[in-house]
Amino acid sequence: MQLPDLSNPFWFIVATVVVFAVVIGRYFLIAGLFYFIFYRWQTVKWQARKINNRKYKEGQFKKEVSWSTITAFIFSITGAAMGLAWQKGWQKIYTDVHAYPLWWLPLSLLIALLLHETYYYWLHRWMHQPKIFRIVHKVHHDSNITSPWTAFSFHPLEGLLQAVFLPALLLVMPMHLYVLIVHLTIMTFSSVINHLDIEVYPKGFHKNTFGRWLIGATHHSLHHKQFKHNYGLYFTFWDKWKKTESPVFEKLFEEKAGRR
């Protein structure tokens, strides 16, 4: 893929604007889709699966969108910087699907997701230290009851800490461009579902072979209420291993997922 020379300030700004449009567009598309389906067009079934019955704070959605827009801007600068680093040969992004064995495509995605989970779990626990929390993480927790718009609602410092993971990983691990896009899309979908405050997974999902390792709305909603449990991003394995999973998660999931 031939890109303009991003070392030229003009083209770097253009790339930043293009990436911003993609990131904020993806945010509005996915978060907006879930918002309209589960909030505006809410059926009795989904209303019964709502985890918190309290009202949202006045102006919460607008604040979340504002913070998310800033986060998207930080992600866009990072994305443009990745493009520049790619041109310089510093990023191991590749476009030729045959440059590595085909089995590397799904394996690289899995490795990236597992490493991202590990990075975020420990970063998240660090951000809950009282002094760090007040500066870096409080903005996100101002959404005590989460919504689809909470997905990227971060303080700029937290947004930056989240943005650096993939560029750092791609310094050492090769990943196809489209696999990278899939990873970013999974990240957005996962974040929106986790902050939905409506349990979309079916009854018993939290105990089956696949579902027991996935985080959903009930799992993450408890984090926003309890603060000291459920630090994961995509998966539950770190919470299970380090015994930070909420002791009331299974009971609450069964209660919400079982409602019709």
Beta strands, then each sheet from edge to edge (+ up, - down):
strand 1: 93-94
strand 2: 175-176
sheet 1: 1+ 2+
end
